[in-house]
Amino acid sequence: MSYRRMETELEQLMVGCQRKDPKAQKRLYDKYAPKLLGLCMRYTHSRDEAQDLLHDGFIKIFESIDTLSSSKAFEQWMFQIMTNICLNYLTRNCNLLYSDLNAMDEFLPAPEEEEEDPESYNDLSMEQIVNAIQTLPPRYRLIFNLCEVEERDTKDVAAIMDMNENNIRQLLLRARLLLRNKLKNRINTI
């Protein structure tokens, strides 16, 4: 499919949704729900939570679509709305205190441990990796997703989370170590 044809199709979907056309809304949902559900799954512990957030996100998308004037940033706009829905959910429901995070240190591998071969992770499926991310404590999972998956820098994440950038870096390091440890355990069981 050519880029222009894809842009025209997206523009038609956007205009249809702006007109509150149920068929256009369903086509948009069917086209983007799997990708956006994947985004929500990275921030939650369960598929049920992710589906609730997906539902809330699409409501927000359909309510706010009138604010768009061009389809050029439409997809990015939808992903940003969904990310914000997830962040708001986690902010409201994240009861993990920093003292709890310090207690997690006992589960971290020692920093001087030998680095494993990154090739060893090639045997893991995407589902196994997402499942491992979902088992991270909420703040670790949130910071890992923002920094590593969405590729935001620690300064931006610090602003989003209203935290010191050095704290974000420390939490990101802990999240990486925990995730590496979880993935290493899964590799050893394969």
C-alpha angles and dihedrals in degrees: 000000000000122000092242092051091049090049091050091050091050091047090052090050091049094049091046091051091048087056088051090242106170092209092055091046091052092048090050091048093048092048099047106024095089093052094043092046087055089054091050092047090059090060100042140060097229143032090238092058090046092051091050090052091046089053092049090047094053091049088054091046093051092045094048102037091099089071091067119091099175135039092215094093096026097111093045089048091054092049091049091051091050092048090051091049089053093046092049090049092050093045090054095043104033105106095164111128124209090245087060089053091055089054087058090066090088089067094052120098116245110271092233092059114124114265113249125229110271088216088070089072091062090085092063121093122229088248091057091050093048090047090052091050089050091057093059115105110267099259093044090049092048095049093043091052094047095046104033107025100033091032096226116158121247092251091060092045090050089054092048092049095038091234139125113275092232090056089052091052091050093048091047091053090050091048091051092049093048092047092047089051092049092048092046089055090051091050090052091053094051 
